[in-house]
């Protein structure tokens, strides 16, 4: 059974996501909650949110293949899927050379992890890969339900869709910030993306899609910051979501910046419905 998570998703940290947050997002019309920051293999954070809700899909974005034991993930998947069929997506990713001890041959590592999940009975149509480059995207096309991406633009989404094909999920994630003061919003956005743009895989991918060394040198160009973090009023953010959807996104995952992330996500959902 293929899971269709709807056009809008929301990012929450696995450690900080509460049942009340998930209920609020479900009521606001979101189709999925994505648990960020390398959730543990026991998937208890996902189970807690699914237990509290009745419709919304919960996914991991993403389980780190160097840290989360595949057999433990598979056991957790079966435990949760038995209670909540069709509502759990397992997003996995190869991590980053700068962060993960033992990082080597990420494509081979992810392929072997997929082998382990498949051997334990986790259906490929419930697994997503964090895929930026063409080789990982081709692996997602052949062995998973599709791909989750962060720090990307509509140009990458177009390329991802072309590689994975029309029947797969393509879920780009964007920061979102309700602030109509462009200078202040860009300052907040720069602080949010700075740690990730120091990671080679993200920078390399952005170069592939047309950004230059000048764009990627701190403090980063306005055009890059504006592409990665959608900001302004709610209609402006909705325009950015529509650009991703037009480029081939199945869903756009939103990571709200600011002091009231759930409030921001509610307002964007309302604007999406009335626009």
PAPATI-590016 format. One record per residue (C-alpha): residue number from 1; chain; x, y, z. Coordinates in steps of 0.5 Angstrom, whole numbers. Each point is the difference from the previous one (the first is absolute). Example, Ala and Ser with C-alpha at 12.3 -4.5 7.8 and 13.67 -1.06 7.14 Angstrom:
2
<pt><num>1</num><chaine>A</chaine><X>25</X><Y>-9</Y><Z>16</Z></pt>
<pt><num>2</num><chaine>A</chaine><X>2</X><Y>7</Y><Z>-2</Z></pt>
***
This chain:
275
<pt><num>1</num><chaine>A</chaine><X>0</X><Y>0</Y><Z>0</Z></pt>
<pt><num>2</num><chaine>A</chaine><X>3</X><Y>7</Y><Z>-2</Z></pt>
<pt><num>3</num><chaine>A</chaine><X>-1</X><Y>5</Y><Z>5</Z></pt>
<pt><num>4</num><chaine>A</chaine><X>-2</X><Y>7</Y><Z>-3</Z></pt>
<pt><num>5</num><chaine>A</chaine><X>2</X><Y>5</Y><Z>5</Z></pt>
<pt><num>6</num><chaine>A</chaine><X>-4</X><Y>6</Y><Z>-3</Z></pt>
<pt><num>7</num><chaine>A</chaine><X>3</X><Y>7</Y><Z>-2</Z></pt>
<pt><num>8</num><chaine>A</chaine><X>2</X><Y>3</Y><Z>6</Z></pt>
<pt><num>9</num><chaine>A</chaine><X>5</X><Y>-3</Y><Z>6</Z></pt>
<pt><num>10</num><chaine>A</chaine><X>3</X><Y>3</Y><Z>6</Z></pt>
<pt><num>11</num><chaine>A</chaine><X>7</X><Y>-1</Y><Z>3</Z></pt>
<pt><num>12</num><chaine>A</chaine><X>0</X><Y>-1</Y><Z>8</Z></pt>
<pt><num>13</num><chaine>A</chaine><X>6</X><Y>-2</Y><Z>3</Z></pt>
<pt><num>14</num><chaine>A</chaine><X>0</X><Y>-8</Y><Z>3</Z></pt>
<pt><num>15</num><chaine>A</chaine><X>2</X><Y>2</Y><Z>7</Z></pt>
<pt><num>16</num><chaine>A</chaine><X>-5</X><Y>6</Y><Z>0</Z></pt>
<pt><num>17</num><chaine>A</chaine><X>-6</X><Y>-2</Y><Z>-4</Z></pt>
<pt><num>18</num><chaine>A</chaine><X>-6</X><Y>-1</Y><Z>5</Z></pt>
<pt><num>19</num><chaine>A</chaine><X>-7</X><Y>-3</Y><Z>-1</Z></pt>
<pt><num>20</num><chaine>A</chaine><X>-3</X><Y>7</Y><Z>0</Z></pt>
<pt><num>21</num><chaine>A</chaine><X>4</X><Y>2</Y><Z>-5</Z></pt>
<pt><num>22</num><chaine>A</chaine><X>-2</X><Y>-6</Y><Z>-5</Z></pt>
<pt><num>23</num><chaine>A</chaine><X>-7</X><Y>1</Y><Z>2</Z></pt>
<pt><num>24</num><chaine>A</chaine><X>0</X><Y>8</Y><Z>-2</Z></pt>
<pt><num>25</num><chaine>A</chaine><X>4</X><Y>-2</Y><Z>-6</Z></pt>
<pt><num>26</num><chaine>A</chaine><X>-5</X><Y>-5</Y><Z>-2</Z></pt>
<pt><num>27</num><chaine>A</chaine><X>-6</X><Y>5</Y><Z>1</Z></pt>
<pt><num>28</num><chaine>A</chaine><X>3</X><Y>5</Y><Z>-4</Z></pt>
<pt><num>29</num><chaine>A</chaine><X>0</X><Y>-4</Y><Z>-6</Z></pt>
<pt><num>30</num><chaine>A</chaine><X>7</X><Y>-3</Y><Z>0</Z></pt>
<pt><num>31</num><chaine>A</chaine><X>1</X><Y>-7</Y><Z>-3</Z></pt>
<pt><num>32</num><chaine>A</chaine><X>7</X><Y>-2</Y><Z>3</Z></pt>
<pt><num>33</num><chaine>A</chaine><X>4</X><Y>2</Y><Z>6</Z></pt>
<pt><num>34</num><chaine>A</chaine><X>8</X><Y>-1</Y><Z>-1</Z></pt>
<pt><num>35</num><chaine>A</chaine><X>4</X><Y>-2</Y><Z>6</Z></pt>
<pt><num>36</num><chaine>A</chaine><X>7</X><Y>4</Y><Z>-1</Z></pt>
<pt><num>37</num><chaine>A</chaine><X>7</X><Y>-1</Y><Z>3</Z></pt>
<pt><num>38</num><chaine>A</chaine><X>1</X><Y>-7</Y><Z>-1</Z></pt>
<pt><num>39</num><chaine>A</chaine><X>-5</X><Y>-4</Y><Z>4</Z></pt>
<pt><num>40</num><chaine>A</chaine><X>1</X><Y>-6</Y><Z>4</Z></pt>
<pt><num>41</num><chaine>A</chaine><X>-1</X><Y>-7</Y><Z>-3</Z></pt>
<pt><num>42</num><chaine>A</chaine><X>-5</X><Y>-2</Y><Z>5</Z></pt>
<pt><num>43</num><chaine>A</chaine><X>-5</X><Y>5</Y><Z>-4</Z></pt>
<pt><num>44</num><chaine>A</chaine><X>-3</X><Y>2</Y><Z>7</Z></pt>
<pt><num>45</num><chaine>A</chaine><X>-1</X><Y>7</Y><Z>-2</Z></pt>
<pt><num>46</num><chaine>A</chaine><X>-4</X><Y>-2</Y><Z>-6</Z></pt>
<pt><num>47</num><chaine>A</chaine><X>-4</X><Y>-5</Y><Z>4</Z></pt>
<pt><num>48</num><chaine>A</chaine><X>-2</X><Y>6</Y><Z>5</Z></pt>
<pt><num>49</num><chaine>A</chaine><X>-3</X><Y>4</Y><Z>-6</Z></pt>
<pt><num>50</num><chaine>A</chaine><X>-3</X><Y>-5</Y><Z>-3</Z></pt>
<pt><num>51</num><chaine>A</chaine><X>-4</X><Y>-2</Y><Z>6</Z></pt>
<pt><num>52</num><chaine>A</chaine><X>-2</X><Y>7</Y><Z>1</Z></pt>
<pt><num>53</num><chaine>A</chaine><X>-3</X><Y>1</Y><Z>-7</Z></pt>
<pt><num>54</num><chaine>A</chaine><X>-5</X><Y>-3</Y><Z>-5</Z></pt>
<pt><num>55</num><chaine>A</chaine><X>3</X><Y>1</Y><Z>-7</Z></pt>
<pt><num>56</num><chaine>A</chaine><X>6</X><Y>4</Y><Z>0</Z></pt>
<pt><num>57</num><chaine>A</chaine><X>6</X><Y>-4</Y><Z>-3</Z></pt>
<pt><num>58</num><chaine>A</chaine><X>7</X><Y>0</Y><Z>4</Z></pt>
<pt><num>59</num><chaine>A</chaine><X>6</X><Y>-1</Y><Z>-3</Z></pt>
<pt><num>60</num><chaine>A</chaine><X>8</X><Y>0</Y><Z>2</Z></pt>
<pt><num>61</num><chaine>A</chaine><X>4</X><Y>6</Y><Z>-3</Z></pt>
<pt><num>62</num><chaine>A</chaine><X>5</X><Y>-4</Y><Z>0</Z></pt>
<pt><num>63</num><chaine>A</chaine><X>2</X><Y>-6</Y><Z>4</Z></pt>
<pt><num>64</num><chaine>A</chaine><X>8</X><Y>0</Y><Z>-1</Z></pt>
<pt><num>65</num><chaine>A</chaine><X>2</X><Y>-7</Y><Z>-2</Z></pt>
<pt><num>66</num><chaine>A</chaine><X>7</X><Y>1</Y><Z>4</Z></pt>
<pt><num>67</num><chaine>A</chaine><X>-4</X><Y>1</Y><Z>6</Z></pt>
<pt><num>68</num><chaine>A</chaine><X>-7</X><Y>-4</Y><Z>0</Z></pt>
<pt><num>69</num><chaine>A</chaine><X>0</X><Y>-7</Y><Z>0</Z></pt>
<pt><num>70</num><chaine>A</chaine><X>-4</X><Y>-3</Y><Z>-6</Z></pt>
<pt><num>71</num><chaine>A</chaine><X>-2</X><Y>-6</Y><Z>3</Z></pt>
<pt><num>72</num><chaine>A</chaine><X>-3</X><Y>4</Y><Z>6</Z></pt>
<pt><num>73</num><chaine>A</chaine><X>-3</X><Y>5</Y><Z>-5</Z></pt>
<pt><num>74</num><chaine>A</chaine><X>-4</X><Y>-6</Y><Z>-3</Z></pt>
<pt><num>75</num><chaine>A</chaine><X>-2</X><Y>-2</Y><Z>6</Z></pt>
<pt><num>76</num><chaine>A</chaine><X>-3</X><Y>7</Y><Z>2</Z></pt>
<pt><num>77</num><chaine>A</chaine><X>-3</X><Y>0</Y><Z>-7</Z></pt>
<pt><num>78</num><chaine>A</chaine><X>-4</X><Y>-6</Y><Z>1</Z></pt>
<pt><num>79</num><chaine>A</chaine><X>-2</X><Y>2</Y><Z>7</Z></pt>
<pt><num>80</num><chaine>A</chaine><X>-3</X><Y>6</Y><Z>-2</Z></pt>
<pt><num>81</num><chaine>A</chaine><X>-2</X><Y>-2</Y><Z>-7</Z></pt>
<pt><num>82</num><chaine>A</chaine><X>-5</X><Y>-5</Y><Z>3</Z></pt>
<pt><num>83</num><chaine>A</chaine><X>-3</X><Y>6</Y><Z>4</Z></pt>
<pt><num>84</num><chaine>A</chaine><X>0</X><Y>5</Y><Z>-5</Z></pt>
<pt><num>85</num><chaine>A</chaine><X>0</X><Y>-3</Y><Z>-7</Z></pt>
<pt><num>86</num><chaine>A</chaine><X>2</X><Y>5</Y><Z>-6</Z></pt>
<pt><num>87</num><chaine>A</chaine><X>2</X><Y>5</Y><Z>5</Z></pt>
<pt><num>88</num><chaine>A</chaine><X>7</X><Y>-1</Y><Z>1</Z></pt>
<pt><num>89</num><chaine>A</chaine><X>6</X><Y>2</Y><Z>-5</Z></pt>
<pt><num>90</num><chaine>A</chaine><X>7</X><Y>-2</Y><Z>2</Z></pt>
<pt><num>91</num><chaine>A</chaine><X>5</X><Y>5</Y><Z>-3</Z></pt>
<pt><num>92</num><chaine>A</chaine><X>7</X><Y>-2</Y><Z>0</Z></pt>
<pt><num>93</num><chaine>A</chaine><X>7</X><Y>4</Y><Z>-2</Z></pt>
<pt><num>94</num><chaine>A</chaine><X>7</X><Y>-1</Y><Z>0</Z></pt>
<pt><num>95</num><chaine>A</chaine><X>2</X><Y>6</Y><Z>4</Z></pt>
<pt><num>96</num><chaine>A</chaine><X>6</X><Y>4</Y><Z>-1</Z></pt>
<pt><num>97</num><chaine>A</chaine><X>7</X><Y>-1</Y><Z>0</Z></pt>
<pt><num>98</num><chaine>A</chaine><X>1</X><Y>6</Y><Z>4</Z></pt>
<pt><num>99</num><chaine>A</chaine><X>-4</X><Y>-3</Y><Z>6</Z></pt>
<pt><num>100</num><chaine>A</chaine><X>0</X><Y>-7</Y><Z>0</Z></pt>
<pt><num>101</num><chaine>A</chaine><X>5</X><Y>-5</Y><Z>2</Z></pt>
<pt><num>102</num><chaine>A</chaine><X>2</X><Y>-5</Y><Z>-5</Z></pt>
<pt><num>103</num><chaine>A</chaine><X>-3</X><Y>3</Y><Z>-6</Z></pt>
<pt><num>104</num><chaine>A</chaine><X>2</X><Y>-3</Y><Z>-6</Z></pt>
<pt><num>105</num><chaine>A</chaine><X>-4</X><Y>-3</Y><Z>-7</Z></pt>
<pt><num>106</num><chaine>A</chaine><X>-6</X><Y>3</Y><Z>2</Z></pt>
<pt><num>107</num><chaine>A</chaine><X>-4</X><Y>-3</Y><Z>-6</Z></pt>
<pt><num>108</num><chaine>A</chaine><X>2</X><Y>-7</Y><Z>2</Z></pt>
<pt><num>109</num><chaine>A</chaine><X>-1</X><Y>1</Y><Z>7</Z></pt>
<pt><num>110</num><chaine>A</chaine><X>-7</X><Y>3</Y><Z>-2</Z></pt>
<pt><num>111</num><chaine>A</chaine><X>-1</X><Y>-6</Y><Z>-4</Z></pt>
<pt><num>112</num><chaine>A</chaine><X>2</X><Y>-5</Y><Z>5</Z></pt>
<pt><num>113</num><chaine>A</chaine><X>-5</X><Y>3</Y><Z>5</Z></pt>
<pt><num>114</num><chaine>A</chaine><X>-6</X><Y>0</Y><Z>-5</Z></pt>
<pt><num>115</num><chaine>A</chaine><X>2</X><Y>-8</Y><Z>-1</Z></pt>
<pt><num>116</num><chaine>A</chaine><X>0</X><Y>-1</Y><Z>8</Z></pt>
<pt><num>117</num><chaine>A</chaine><X>-7</X><Y>4</Y><Z>0</Z></pt>
<pt><num>118</num><chaine>A</chaine><X>-3</X><Y>-4</Y><Z>-6</Z></pt>
<pt><num>119</num><chaine>A</chaine><X>3</X><Y>-7</Y><Z>3</Z></pt>
<pt><num>120</num><chaine>A</chaine><X>-4</X><Y>2</Y><Z>7</Z></pt>
<pt><num>121</num><chaine>A</chaine><X>-7</X><Y>2</Y><Z>-4</Z></pt>
<pt><num>122</num><chaine>A</chaine><X>0</X><Y>7</Y><Z>0</Z></pt>
<pt><num>123</num><chaine>A</chaine><X>-3</X><Y>2</Y><Z>-7</Z></pt>
<pt><num>124</num><chaine>A</chaine><X>4</X><Y>4</Y><Z>-5</Z></pt>
<pt><num>125</num><chaine>A</chaine><X>-7</X><Y>4</Y><Z>-1</Z></pt>
<pt><num>126</num><chaine>A</chaine><X>1</X><Y>3</Y><Z>7</Z></pt>
<pt><num>127</num><chaine>A</chaine><X>7</X><Y>2</Y><Z>0</Z></pt>
<pt><num>128</num><chaine>A</chaine><X>3</X><Y>6</Y><Z>-3</Z></pt>
<pt><num>129</num><chaine>A</chaine><X>7</X><Y>2</Y><Z>-1</Z></pt>
<pt><num>130</num><chaine>A</chaine><X>4</X><Y>7</Y><Z>2</Z></pt>
<pt><num>131</num><chaine>A</chaine><X>3</X><Y>1</Y><Z>-7</Z></pt>
<pt><num>132</num><chaine>A</chaine><X>3</X><Y>6</Y><Z>-3</Z></pt>
<pt><num>133</num><chaine>A</chaine><X>5</X><Y>-3</Y><Z>-6</Z></pt>
<pt><num>134</num><chaine>A</chaine><X>-2</X><Y>-4</Y><Z>-6</Z></pt>
<pt><num>135</num><chaine>A</chaine><X>2</X><Y>-7</Y><Z>3</Z></pt>
<pt><num>136</num><chaine>A</chaine><X>-4</X><Y>1</Y><Z>6</Z></pt>
<pt><num>137</num><chaine>A</chaine><X>-6</X><Y>2</Y><Z>-4</Z></pt>
<pt><num>138</num><chaine>A</chaine><X>1</X><Y>-6</Y><Z>-4</Z></pt>
<pt><num>139</num><chaine>A</chaine><X>0</X><Y>-4</Y><Z>6</Z></pt>
<pt><num>140</num><chaine>A</chaine><X>-6</X><Y>3</Y><Z>2</Z></pt>
<pt><num>141</num><chaine>A</chaine><X>-4</X><Y>-1</Y><Z>-6</Z></pt>
<pt><num>142</num><chaine>A</chaine><X>2</X><Y>-8</Y><Z>0</Z></pt>
<pt><num>143</num><chaine>A</chaine><X>-1</X><Y>-2</Y><Z>7</Z></pt>
<pt><num>144</num><chaine>A</chaine><X>-4</X><Y>5</Y><Z>4</Z></pt>
<pt><num>145</num><chaine>A</chaine><X>-6</X><Y>4</Y><Z>0</Z></pt>
<pt><num>146</num><chaine>A</chaine><X>4</X><Y>6</Y><Z>-2</Z></pt>
<pt><num>147</num><chaine>A</chaine><X>4</X><Y>6</Y><Z>3</Z></pt>
<pt><num>148</num><chaine>A</chaine><X>0</X><Y>5</Y><Z>5</Z></pt>
<pt><num>149</num><chaine>A</chaine><X>5</X><Y>6</Y><Z>-1</Z></pt>
<pt><num>150</num><chaine>A</chaine><X>2</X><Y>6</Y><Z>4</Z></pt>
<pt><num>151</num><chaine>A</chaine><X>4</X><Y>6</Y><Z>-2</Z></pt>
<pt><num>152</num><chaine>A</chaine><X>-3</X><Y>0</Y><Z>-7</Z></pt>
<pt><num>153</num><chaine>A</chaine><X>-3</X><Y>4</Y><Z>-5</Z></pt>
<pt><num>154</num><chaine>A</chaine><X>-6</X><Y>-1</Y><Z>-5</Z></pt>
<pt><num>155</num><chaine>A</chaine><X>6</X><Y>-1</Y><Z>-5</Z></pt>
<pt><num>156</num><chaine>A</chaine><X>2</X><Y>-6</Y><Z>4</Z></pt>
<pt><num>157</num><chaine>A</chaine><X>-7</X><Y>-3</Y><Z>1</Z></pt>
<pt><num>158</num><chaine>A</chaine><X>-1</X><Y>1</Y><Z>-8</Z></pt>
<pt><num>159</num><chaine>A</chaine><X>7</X><Y>-5</Y><Z>-1</Z></pt>
<pt><num>160</num><chaine>A</chaine><X>-2</X><Y>-4</Y><Z>6</Z></pt>
<pt><num>161</num><chaine>A</chaine><X>-7</X><Y>-1</Y><Z>-3</Z></pt>
<pt><num>162</num><chaine>A</chaine><X>3</X><Y>-2</Y><Z>-7</Z></pt>
<pt><num>163</num><chaine>A</chaine><X>4</X><Y>-5</Y><Z>3</Z></pt>
<pt><num>164</num><chaine>A</chaine><X>-5</X><Y>-4</Y><Z>5</Z></pt>
<pt><num>165</num><chaine>A</chaine><X>-5</X><Y>0</Y><Z>-5</Z></pt>
<pt><num>166</num><chaine>A</chaine><X>-8</X><Y>2</Y><Z>0</Z></pt>
<pt><num>167</num><chaine>A</chaine><X>-2</X><Y>-5</Y><Z>5</Z></pt>
<pt><num>168</num><chaine>A</chaine><X>5</X><Y>2</Y><Z>6</Z></pt>
<pt><num>169</num><chaine>A</chaine><X>-1</X><Y>5</Y><Z>6</Z></pt>
<pt><num>170</num><chaine>A</chaine><X>5</X><Y>6</Y><Z>-1</Z></pt>
<pt><num>171</num><chaine>A</chaine><X>0</X><Y>4</Y><Z>7</Z></pt>
<pt><num>172</num><chaine>A</chaine><X>4</X><Y>6</Y><Z>0</Z></pt>
<pt><num>173</num><chaine>A</chaine><X>1</X><Y>3</Y><Z>7</Z></pt>
<pt><num>174</num><chaine>A</chaine><X>0</X><Y>8</Y><Z>1</Z></pt>
<pt><num>175</num><chaine>A</chaine><X>1</X><Y>5</Y><Z>6</Z></pt>
<pt><num>176</num><chaine>A</chaine><X>-6</X><Y>4</Y><Z>0</Z></pt>
<pt><num>177</num><chaine>A</chaine><X>0</X><Y>7</Y><Z>4</Z></pt>
<pt><num>178</num><chaine>A</chaine><X>-6</X><Y>5</Y><Z>1</Z></pt>
<pt><num>179</num><chaine>A</chaine><X>4</X><Y>7</Y><Z>0</Z></pt>
<pt><num>180</num><chaine>A</chaine><X>-2</X><Y>5</Y><Z>-6</Z></pt>
<pt><num>181</num><chaine>A</chaine><X>7</X><Y>4</Y><Z>2</Z></pt>
<pt><num>182</num><chaine>A</chaine><X>4</X><Y>-3</Y><Z>-5</Z></pt>
<pt><num>183</num><chaine>A</chaine><X>7</X><Y>2</Y><Z>3</Z></pt>
<pt><num>184</num><chaine>A</chaine><X>-2</X><Y>-3</Y><Z>7</Z></pt>
<pt><num>185</num><chaine>A</chaine><X>-3</X><Y>-6</Y><Z>-3</Z></pt>
<pt><num>186</num><chaine>A</chaine><X>6</X><Y>-2</Y><Z>-4</Z></pt>
<pt><num>187</num><chaine>A</chaine><X>5</X><Y>1</Y><Z>6</Z></pt>
<pt><num>188</num><chaine>A</chaine><X>-5</X><Y>-5</Y><Z>4</Z></pt>
<pt><num>189</num><chaine>A</chaine><X>1</X><Y>-5</Y><Z>-6</Z></pt>
<pt><num>190</num><chaine>A</chaine><X>7</X><Y>1</Y><Z>-1</Z></pt>
<pt><num>191</num><chaine>A</chaine><X>1</X><Y>-2</Y><Z>7</Z></pt>
<pt><num>192</num><chaine>A</chaine><X>-5</X><Y>-6</Y><Z>-1</Z></pt>
<pt><num>193</num><chaine>A</chaine><X>4</X><Y>-3</Y><Z>-6</Z></pt>
<pt><num>194</num><chaine>A</chaine><X>7</X><Y>2</Y><Z>2</Z></pt>
<pt><num>195</num><chaine>A</chaine><X>2</X><Y>-7</Y><Z>3</Z></pt>
<pt><num>196</num><chaine>A</chaine><X>-3</X><Y>-4</Y><Z>-6</Z></pt>
<pt><num>197</num><chaine>A</chaine><X>3</X><Y>4</Y><Z>-5</Z></pt>
<pt><num>198</num><chaine>A</chaine><X>7</X><Y>-2</Y><Z>3</Z></pt>
<pt><num>199</num><chaine>A</chaine><X>-1</X><Y>-7</Y><Z>-2</Z></pt>
<pt><num>200</num><chaine>A</chaine><X>3</X><Y>-2</Y><Z>-6</Z></pt>
<pt><num>201</num><chaine>A</chaine><X>-6</X><Y>-4</Y><Z>-3</Z></pt>
<pt><num>202</num><chaine>A</chaine><X>-5</X><Y>6</Y><Z>0</Z></pt>
<pt><num>203</num><chaine>A</chaine><X>5</X><Y>5</Y><Z>-3</Z></pt>
<pt><num>204</num><chaine>A</chaine><X>2</X><Y>-5</Y><Z>-5</Z></pt>
<pt><num>205</num><chaine>A</chaine><X>-7</X><Y>-1</Y><Z>-2</Z></pt>
<pt><num>206</num><chaine>A</chaine><X>-2</X><Y>7</Y><Z>0</Z></pt>
<pt><num>207</num><chaine>A</chaine><X>6</X><Y>1</Y><Z>-5</Z></pt>
<pt><num>208</num><chaine>A</chaine><X>-3</X><Y>-5</Y><Z>-4</Z></pt>
<pt><num>209</num><chaine>A</chaine><X>-6</X><Y>4</Y><Z>-1</Z></pt>
<pt><num>210</num><chaine>A</chaine><X>3</X><Y>7</Y><Z>-2</Z></pt>
<pt><num>211</num><chaine>A</chaine><X>2</X><Y>3</Y><Z>7</Z></pt>
<pt><num>212</num><chaine>A</chaine><X>8</X><Y>3</Y><Z>0</Z></pt>
<pt><num>213</num><chaine>A</chaine><X>5</X><Y>0</Y><Z>5</Z></pt>
<pt><num>214</num><chaine>A</chaine><X>-2</X><Y>7</Y><Z>1</Z></pt>
<pt><num>215</num><chaine>A</chaine><X>-7</X><Y>-2</Y><Z>2</Z></pt>
<pt><num>216</num><chaine>A</chaine><X>3</X><Y>-5</Y><Z>4</Z></pt>
<pt><num>217</num><chaine>A</chaine><X>5</X><Y>4</Y><Z>4</Z></pt>
<pt><num>218</num><chaine>A</chaine><X>-3</X><Y>3</Y><Z>7</Z></pt>
<pt><num>219</num><chaine>A</chaine><X>-4</X><Y>4</Y><Z>1</Z></pt>
<pt><num>220</num><chaine>A</chaine><X>-3</X><Y>-3</Y><Z>-7</Z></pt>
<pt><num>221</num><chaine>A</chaine><X>-3</X><Y>3</Y><Z>-5</Z></pt>
<pt><num>222</num><chaine>A</chaine><X>-7</X><Y>3</Y><Z>1</Z></pt>
<pt><num>223</num><chaine>A</chaine><X>-3</X><Y>-4</Y><Z>-6</Z></pt>
<pt><num>224</num><chaine>A</chaine><X>3</X><Y>-7</Y><Z>3</Z></pt>
<pt><num>225</num><chaine>A</chaine><X>-3</X><Y>2</Y><Z>7</Z></pt>
<pt><num>226</num><chaine>A</chaine><X>-7</X><Y>2</Y><Z>-3</Z></pt>
<pt><num>227</num><chaine>A</chaine><X>0</X><Y>-7</Y><Z>-4</Z></pt>
<pt><num>228</num><chaine>A</chaine><X>1</X><Y>-4</Y><Z>6</Z></pt>
<pt><num>229</num><chaine>A</chaine><X>-4</X><Y>4</Y><Z>5</Z></pt>
<pt><num>230</num><chaine>A</chaine><X>-7</X><Y>2</Y><Z>-2</Z></pt>
<pt><num>231</num><chaine>A</chaine><X>-1</X><Y>7</Y><Z>3</Z></pt>
<pt><num>232</num><chaine>A</chaine><X>-5</X><Y>6</Y><Z>0</Z></pt>
<pt><num>233</num><chaine>A</chaine><X>-8</X><Y>-1</Y><Z>1</Z></pt>
<pt><num>234</num><chaine>A</chaine><X>-4</X><Y>-6</Y><Z>0</Z></pt>
<pt><num>235</num><chaine>A</chaine><X>-2</X><Y>1</Y><Z>-8</Z></pt>
<pt><num>236</num><chaine>A</chaine><X>8</X><Y>1</Y><Z>-1</Z></pt>
<pt><num>237</num><chaine>A</chaine><X>2</X><Y>-7</Y><Z>3</Z></pt>
<pt><num>238</num><chaine>A</chaine><X>-6</X><Y>-3</Y><Z>-4</Z></pt>
<pt><num>239</num><chaine>A</chaine><X>3</X><Y>2</Y><Z>-6</Z></pt>
<pt><num>240</num><chaine>A</chaine><X>6</X><Y>-3</Y><Z>2</Z></pt>
<pt><num>241</num><chaine>A</chaine><X>-3</X><Y>-6</Y><Z>1</Z></pt>
<pt><num>242</num><chaine>A</chaine><X>-4</X><Y>0</Y><Z>-6</Z></pt>
<pt><num>243</num><chaine>A</chaine><X>7</X><Y>1</Y><Z>-4</Z></pt>
<pt><num>244</num><chaine>A</chaine><X>2</X><Y>-7</Y><Z>3</Z></pt>
<pt><num>245</num><chaine>A</chaine><X>-7</X><Y>-3</Y><Z>-2</Z></pt>
<pt><num>246</num><chaine>A</chaine><X>1</X><Y>2</Y><Z>-7</Z></pt>
<pt><num>247</num><chaine>A</chaine><X>7</X><Y>-3</Y><Z>0</Z></pt>
<pt><num>248</num><chaine>A</chaine><X>-3</X><Y>-7</Y><Z>2</Z></pt>
<pt><num>249</num><chaine>A</chaine><X>0</X><Y>0</Y><Z>7</Z></pt>
<pt><num>250</num><chaine>A</chaine><X>-5</X><Y>-5</Y><Z>3</Z></pt>
<pt><num>251</num><chaine>A</chaine><X>0</X><Y>4</Y><Z>7</Z></pt>
<pt><num>252</num><chaine>A</chaine><X>4</X><Y>6</Y><Z>2</Z></pt>
<pt><num>253</num><chaine>A</chaine><X>2</X><Y>-1</Y><Z>8</Z></pt>
<pt><num>254</num><chaine>A</chaine><X>1</X><Y>6</Y><Z>4</Z></pt>
<pt><num>255</num><chaine>A</chaine><X>4</X><Y>2</Y><Z>5</Z></pt>
<pt><num>256</num><chaine>A</chaine><X>-2</X><Y>6</Y><Z>4</Z></pt>
<pt><num>257</num><chaine>A</chaine><X>5</X><Y>5</Y><Z>3</Z></pt>
<pt><num>258</num><chaine>A</chaine><X>-2</X><Y>5</Y><Z>5</Z></pt>
<pt><num>259</num><chaine>A</chaine><X>-3</X><Y>-1</Y><Z>7</Z></pt>
<pt><num>260</num><chaine>A</chaine><X>-7</X><Y>-3</Y><Z>-1</Z></pt>
<pt><num>261</num><chaine>A</chaine><X>1</X><Y>-5</Y><Z>-6</Z></pt>
<pt><num>262</num><chaine>A</chaine><X>-6</X><Y>-3</Y><Z>1</Z></pt>
<pt><num>263</num><chaine>A</chaine><X>-4</X><Y>7</Y><Z>-1</Z></pt>
<pt><num>264</num><chaine>A</chaine><X>4</X><Y>1</Y><Z>-6</Z></pt>
<pt><num>265</num><chaine>A</chaine><X>-1</X><Y>-7</Y><Z>-3</Z></pt>
<pt><num>266</num><chaine>A</chaine><X>-8</X><Y>1</Y><Z>1</Z></pt>
<pt><num>267</num><chaine>A</chaine><X>0</X><Y>7</Y><Z>-3</Z></pt>
<pt><num>268</num><chaine>A</chaine><X>4</X><Y>-3</Y><Z>-6</Z></pt>
<pt><num>269</num><chaine>A</chaine><X>-5</X><Y>-5</Y><Z>-1</Z></pt>
<pt><num>270</num><chaine>A</chaine><X>-6</X><Y>5</Y><Z>1</Z></pt>
<pt><num>271</num><chaine>A</chaine><X>3</X><Y>4</Y><Z>-6</Z></pt>
<pt><num>272</num><chaine>A</chaine><X>1</X><Y>-7</Y><Z>-4</Z></pt>
<pt><num>273</num><chaine>A</chaine><X>-7</X><Y>-1</Y><Z>0</Z></pt>
<pt><num>274</num><chaine>A</chaine><X>-3</X><Y>7</Y><Z>-2</Z></pt>
<pt><num>275</num><chaine>A</chaine><X>5</X><Y>2</Y><Z>-5</Z></pt>
***
